[in-house]
Amino acid sequence: MKINIKNRVLELLDGDITEMQTDAIVNAANERLILGGGVAGAIRTKGGPKIQAECKKIGGTFVGGAVITTAGNLKAKHVIHAVGPRMGEGNEDEKLKNATLNSLKLADDNNLKSISFPAISAGIFGFPIKSCAKIMLKTTIEYLNGQTGLEKVIFCLFGIDSYQVFVKQFKQEISE
């Protein structure tokens, strides 16, 4: 499913983010940038040790923040490591919005034209998928309506259930 926003594409896919050929893929990272399980583990496995080595040099970032590395052996050129909130830590909605927004800004700062997001924090961090979809889609739509060099933003969801939640929210966001 996709729409155009000011001649920019916003698309939803059910798939494997490590197979995306966008300029950057977003890693749902932790503050220490250690590529453990979930999306980060898949990126580590397919991307190779170079990505973790770059993360180690950076050292970490704050919840809501984002940093960029190369993408090792992945099809993408870069990995943007966005730190989403853990459910229960407080101010989660704002932190997820910031992680999304900071990823988009970082892509622009690096003159990237395309980016693929997972459902940040909706896995092992326990953030409710419906709230995740609402916050991430609303933030992205607002961003694409502003000044940006981005041409394509993809939400690459893992599994039909997550995809369907995002599609339902996507339809609500574009009908408002």
Secondary structure, 3 states (H helix, E strand, C coil): CEEEECCEEEEEEECCHHHCCCCEEEEEECCCCCCCCHHHHHHHHHHCHHHHHHHHHHCCCCCCCEEEEECCCCCCCEEEEEECCCCCCCCHHHHHHHHHHHHHHHHHHCCCCEEEECCCCCCCCCCCHHHHHHHHHHHHHHHHCCCCCCCEEEEEECCHHHHHHHHHHHHHHHHC
